[in-house]
Amino acid sequence: MTGGTSRGGVWALVPAKSFERAKSRLRPALSDEECASFARGLLRHVLAALCESGVVEGVLVATDSESVADEARGAGASVRRDASSPATLAEVVDGGLAELERRGACGALVLMADLPGLRPDDVRALVASGREHDVVLVRAEDGRHTNAMLLAPPGLFPTSFGQADSFRAHLETARSRGLRVAVVDNARVAFDVDGPADHARVVAARAAGPPTRRA
């Protein structure tokens, strides 16, 4: 992964709130400091998976937070600083996509910053699917939100991130424009962390450790 100067290829775009504001729905189970630390760890995990995938030309983190920007730069990513109070997640994503188009990216993989199960192989599979399709979508576990979307080129259409049923909106927009669409069912990418039950799943998975390999 390179940051800042590379052109062409597929870039990743990761929108990320400040660690202090992220994961507010975990507050019943975690303190403010624990929520911030957990959010930081999730972002680190997503950036590491992107870097290790070897298939993205660069990563752009869109944020209004200096601490998130510092974390992103430390991982080798580029940073797009948002206004302190963006109106919608779609505005943040669309601004990042427009910047990637200006940088000359041929495609953009939008990933949420809270995907604890994401693996480098998942990134490779999504980018590979983008070679045969204009749009690649992965819905969240709730069936309504969009946890990953690849657009080639990045500015194909305004996104619907943040809407109550962004997945359906993205799918309908792509189909209405006659674009080649792939819907990828991937349980690891579909799992994001919203509430205490999701956090408990992450903690349990970490405690269990990686699966034992058979000889």
HELIX and SHEET records of a PDB file:
HELIX    1   1 SER A   24  LEU A   26  5                                   3    
HELIX    2   2 ASP A   32  SER A   53  1                                  22    
HELIX    3   3 GLU A   66  GLY A   74  1                                   9    
HELIX    4   4 LEU A   89  ARG A  102  1                                  14    
HELIX    5   5 PRO A  120  SER A  129  1                                  10    
HELIX    6   6 SER A  166  SER A  176  1                                  11    
HELIX    7   7 ALA A  187  ALA A  190  1                                   4    
HELIX    8   8 PRO A  196  ALA A  208  1                                  13    
SHEET    1   A 7 SER A  78  ARG A  81  0                                        
SHEET    2   A 7 GLY A  58  THR A  63  1                                        
SHEET    3   A 7 VAL A  10  PRO A  15  1                                        
SHEET    4   A 7 GLY A 107  LEU A 111  1                                        
SHEET    5   A 7 THR A 146  LEU A 151 -1                                        
SHEET    6   A 7 VAL A 135  ARG A 139 -1                                        
SHEET    7   A 7 VAL A 181  VAL A 183  1                                        
END                                                                             
